[in-house]
């Protein structure tokens, strides 16, 4: 087990790096680009991918047992090819949900209380100029939060909002069904029209890109807050810029972006009612420890001949067992 090459497309947080070094030979890509990933992953038995994993790596590496996407879902993994090749794909859901949910609540609070303007003007102009924004501040308590995607993150946001701030909660989901924790689903348009804070935390499927466009922003309450922790393309950028400049929305917080890193020349940087963060919503000491423990546990299971607990492509199992002579029942 200790001779297995574990390859990562990106540098890893210290807790995860230390956990994996005890399971095999760890190699980090010199750059998160296709050429480096293809050449430097040669011989890998396990791949951890934050960057896209090229198709030829999946199909041409004879030792490759499993791929573990780092981040939300497996959108950067060619899942069908992995299944055909007998390569297992597994993720660790929910380990950072609490951190993301706290980030959502913090962002909404900061925007409602005019924190970006208060802090900027206090630093640049002075005490009185900073205090001048306070009269436009609003409380989070008693407001309505609309959650688009009631998965692990959505449920954590709902719990904090309801029990911590006495908020009303409504949700929209890709899978219509019964109430979730006593919260009934609404259509997306109804959610947008009723919510003071709209949180985009649904699974970032490609067909949902552009979900929040100009027409949908027009349906939102005037002065509402938008928080996106799903994927950058879920929100149409130019429509959001226009709504923020005109005061149609009270503010927005984006932890994910169309282009990452976000170009310094982007129009977003000129908006005082916009909070920008570089994909950090789910990164805290606590969440990194949980993620490290979960991924290391999944990798260990694969290296010991077992299947990972959070397998995304069970159709690959038969071919995987045949490739590596893993007996059924393992």
N, C-alpha and C positions, 0 to 999 in steps of 0.2 A: 504493500500500500504506500510505503514511504517513497517509492521510486516514481510514482505517478507525477507527471507534469501538470500543474494547475496554472492556467494562463488567464490573465485578466487584461481586458482592453483598456483599463484605466487604473491609475493609482488607487489604492484601497485605504479606507480608514484604518488606523492602527489596530483597533480590536479585531477587525476581520482579518487583516494581514497576519497578525500573531496567531489567530486560530487556525488559519490555513497552512501556515508554515509547519505546523505540527502534523499535517496530513500528507504532505507531499512536497515536491520542488515547486516553489512559487516563482512565476515569471510575469513581470508587468510589461506591457507593450511600451516601446520607446515613444510612441505617439499614437493617439486614438484614431489612426487613419488606416484606410484599407490596406495599403502596401505593407505597413508595419504589422498589422494584424495577421495578414496572410503568411508573411515570411516568418514571423516570430512565434506563431502559435503551432508551428510544425511539431508533431509528436505529442500534442496535448491530449490528456485523458479527460480533463475537465476544463471548460471555458466559462469564465464569468464575464458577461457582456453588458457594458453601459453604452458602448458604441455599437453600431450595426455589425453583426457577425456575417461576413461574406458567405454566399452560398457555396463557393468552392471549398471553403474551410469545412463546412458542415458535411459535404458529400465526399471529400477526398482524404480526410484524416482517419486512418484506420484505427487509431487508438482512442478516438473521441467517444466517450461514454455519455456525457451529459453536458448541457449548457444551462447556466443559471443566469437569467437576465437580472441585472441590478437596476432596480427602478420599477415603475408601474407597468405591469403586464409584460408581454413578450412581443411588442410591436416591432422591435428591431431584430427579431430572430425569424429566419425563414422556417416557420413551424411545419409547414407541409413537407418541405425538403428534409427536415430533421426526422420527421415521422417516417418518411420513405427510407431514410438511411439507417433507421434504428437507433437514433440518437435521442436520449431522453431530454426533455425540457421541463424545468421545474422553477418555481418562484417561491418567495416567502411573503405571502400576503399578510397585511394587517400589522406588521411589526412596527411600522412608523405611524400608524393611524392616529394615535394620541398626540404625537408631536405635530402632525399636520393640522389636526383639529384645533389645537391651541394656537397655532399660527393664524388660522382663519379668524378665530375670535379676537386675537390681538390686533390683526389687521383692521377688522371692522371697528373695534373700539378706537383705534388710532385715527381712522378716517372720520368717524362721527365726532370725535373731539378735536378735529382740526390739527392733529399733532404735526403733520408735515409742515404746515404753514407756521404754526406756533414756534416750532423748534428752529426753522430756518430764519424767521424774522428776529427771534431772540438773539441768535448768534450774529446775524449780519447787521441788524438795525438797532436792536436794543430791547430793554425790558418792556416798555410800554407798547412797542410795536408788536412784540410777541403776544402780550396779553390782549391785544385788540381783537384777536380772532376768537377769544373764549366765548363771546356772546352768541356765536354761531354754532357752538358745540351742542351735540345732542347725546342723549343717553341711549345705551344699547338695551337696557332693561325694558321689557314690555313691547319691544318691536317684533316684527315678523321676519323670520329667516326662511328663505326658500332654498332648498337643497336639491341640486340637480345631480342625481346619482346617489341612492341610499345604500351604498356599500359600507365597508368598515369605517372609512373616513366620514362619510355622511352620518352614520349612526353616532360616531363619537362627537361630531359637531352638534347633532340634535340633542344628545344627552347634556352637554355643557350648556347649550343655549337654553334648554328648558329648565334644568335644575339649578343652573348657576345664575341665570339672568331673568328667569321668568318669561322667556320669549315664547311666542307662538311659532310652531314649526309646520311647514308644509314641504312636500317633496314631489319631484318628478323623477321618474325612473325609466330606463330603457326596457324594463320587464314589468309591465303593469300587473298588479296583483293585489293581494289583500293589504290591510294596514300593516305598517312596520312600527312596532312599539307604540301602537295606538295612534299613529300619524297616518292620515289618509293621503293618497296620491292625488295630485291635480294634473291637468294638462300643463304643458310648459307655458303656454300663453297666460293661463290663469295664475300660475305661480309667479310669473314676472309682474303681473299687474297688482298682485297682493303683497309682495315682499318688500321690506325695507332694506334687507340685505340678501343678495343672491350669491350663492356659493356654487361654483362649478367644480365638482369633484367626481364626475362620472368616469367610467373607464374610457380612455381616449381612443375610441375606435375611429378609423379614417373617415367613415361615412358621416361622422358627427362634426367634422371640421367645418368651421363657419357657423356653428350652432347659434352663437350670439352675434347676429348681424344688425344692421341699422334698423330693420323693421322690428326686430325683437327688442332692441334697446328702446325704441319708441313706445313699446308696450309697458316698460318699467315705470314705476313711480318716479315722479320728478324728485331728484335729490337722493335716489336710492344708491346703495353701495354694491359694487360688483367685486367678488373675490374669485380668482381663478387659480386653482392648484391642480388642475387636470393636465392640460397640454396647451401650449401656446396657440395652435391653430383653431382651438375651439372658439376663440373670440376674433372677430374681424378687426384688425388693428386700426385701420383708418376710421372705421365707424366709432370705435371707442375713443379715439383722439378727438374727434369732432364733438362727441357727447360730453366729454370732460371739459373741453375748451368753452363750450356754450353753457356749461352749468346744468345740462340736462340730467347728468348724473352727479351725485354729491362727491363721488370719489371711486377709485378702483385700486385693487391690490393684485399684482401679477407676480407669481413666483415662477411661472413658466412662460416661455416666449417662442415666437416663430423661429427666430435665429438665436442660437446660443453659442458663444457669448453674445449678449445684446450689444449691437454697435453703439459706440459712444455718440454717434451723430443722430441717433434715432429721436423722433419727435417726442417719445415718451419722457425723455430727460428734461423737457421744458415744461412739464405739467406739475403744478404744485399740489394738485389733489390726487396724485397717483403715487402709490408706494410700490417700488420695484425691489425685488429680492432675487438673487441668483440661484434659484432652485435650492433653497435651504429649508423649506417648510418642514420636511421630514427628517432633518439632520439635527439631532441633539445627542448629548452624551448617552442618554438613556436609550434612545432609539437605535443608535449605532451599536450599542452593546447587544440589544435584542436581535438586530439584524445579523450581527456577527455570529451569535450563538445559533440562530436558526439556519443560516447558510452553512456553517460548519457542520451542523448536525445532518443536513441534507447531503452534503458532499461525503461525509463519513459513511452514510448509509449506502451510497452508490459504490464507494470504493470497497466496502465490505460485502458487496454482492446483493444488497437489498435495493428495493425501489424507493425513490424519494417520496415523502409523504404528500407533497404538493405538486404532483405530476400533472402537467398541462396537456400531454399527448399520450394517453394510455394506449392509443392505437400503435405506438412504436414498440410496445413491450415485447411482442412475439419476435420481431426481427432483432431487437436488442439482445434478447436472451440467446438467440441463435448465433449472433455475432461473437458474443463473449462467453458462450457456453455456460450461461447462468441458468440453473435449474428452475423450473416452474415452482412457485410457492415461495421463492426468495423475495 
